[in-house]
Amino acid sequence: MDASSLTIHPASAEPIYRRIVEQLRRMIASGQIATGEPLPSVREVAGFHAINPMTVSRAYGIAEAEGLLERQRGKGMVVGATRKTVQSESQRMALLESSMQALARQTRELELPATSVLRRLGKLLGER
């Protein structure tokens, strides 16, 4: 994993450290980053995304407290050994539940047809 693996959109209302933690949860749950895999340093992530190093440090600290990451001497932060297996599809879907509820609520508030939203979501899912 490198610093570019994280996606940080500055326009989002959610604090950056929370977005980083959520991305790490999803990437670990799906097996995109494996147990023992080193994460980029705080400085690398902060420099690449032009954000405060304390923000990245806070995100890593929260992920470490949750057991997602471990601090290893000489290697920095690595994916924790407690995350040995890829989570099931239903467990990974649960990580999206609040975002999907928010999307559904916003769709209703904007009075958009579900078919249009689903079509757009399909296009976004096809993008990388």
Secondary structure as UniProt FT lines:
FT   HELIX           3..5
FT   TURN            10..11
FT   HELIX           16..30
FT   TURN            35..36
FT   HELIX           42..49
FT   HELIX           53..65
FT   TURN            66..67
FT   STRAND          69..72
FT   TURN            73..75
FT   STRAND          76..79
FT   TURN            81..82
FT   HELIX           89..94
FT   TURN            95..96
FT   HELIX           97..109
FT   TURN            110..111
FT   HELIX           114..126
//
